[in-house]
């Protein structure tokens, strides 16, 4: 099973700042990595797929990069609605696995 | 627009059984794989099961293999998850998700399953 490790566990930033979230895979997953955003009481929402492709309707301030084992989600300038939990997910191998999440909180 | 509506959650004793359903609309259901993903209270996301668009391939997490069965009825745009031998650790919100090559494009609002005596 591929283990995804996200860091940091919690990130405290202010609106307008840049956020950088990391996801590391226990073995190479090529570019088969997605990012999801989840707000309290809501279902997750797809942000990025295949490492760097924004999903439909996702603002340009969200970007993804990486390949192999190291991936990054960047939010260029935080808006108030961006404070949430973010999960990475790999689809390279069965079973599909998720990272444990990064909580992005307002400083 | 895509809508996924789960139902069937509730309180069940350990060792009991429950069947979840997910009714899909707004897309061609029979052309997409579908998944169940769960989230224990206050915890992260855990993928549970996948079924191919035509039902010919099914995958399960080790934690549910042999206890859960995924199925679909393309004539009714419905995805199901039969759960048996339920354990306390199965307590979670269960989401169904539209699967595009194992990318979860759209999610339902979830249904809560509580395993407790």
Interface residues (C-beta under 8 A of the other chain):
Chain A: X1 X32 X34 X36 X38 X42 X43 X44 X45 X46 X49 X50 X55 X87 X89 X91 X94 X95 X96 X97 X98 X99 X100 X101
Chain B: X35 X37 X44 X45 X46 X47 X50 X59 X61 X62 X95 X101 X102 X103 X104 X105 X106 X107 X108 X109 X110
